[in-house]
Amino acid sequence: MVEFRSTTANFSPAIIELDAAMRSGRLQHDGNPVLEWCMGNVVGKPDRRGNLYPTKARPEQKIDATVALIMAVGRSMTEPEQFTSIFERAELWQA
């Protein structure tokens, strides 16, 4: 498990990358209705520095799937050397 703090500093670059990937066609999905619904509900809210943070216009809207996708994009943007997967640590698998 790798921590992803819910801050504008973490979310903003990932939101920008996700938007660019969708617009360029580098990222597509299979038409999952829940993801599509969540994507339609999310709004990028800027802070005073211009960083974006995901939010929703109304409380009854859900954006969980989009936030998970943004976090996954954010993690994929980090250097692989910054963390080690538990699947790569042989000592955990030895009996």
Phi, psi and omega in degrees: 000141179234132182288140172228104181285138181278073179238158177297328179297327177274319184286319188303308179298325180291321177296316180296317179294318179298315178300314180296319180294321178291315182296326182274350182086006178288338181232126178223160174231170188277014180087019179306121185295328180291314178298317179299318179296314179296319178299322179289339181270340186279143177232132175279109182266121179278145171270186184291345177265358180092002176287145182261146178225135181286134177214180179232152183286325182229147184301328183284348178284148179246140180227013187304315181295323178291318178298319177298319178295317178298318178296320178296318177297317178300318178293324181290343181274354182271163178291132180299334181289348183286345179210160177239128178291146176297337180284345179264357182259097185300327184297337179284340185258354180273134182272000000 
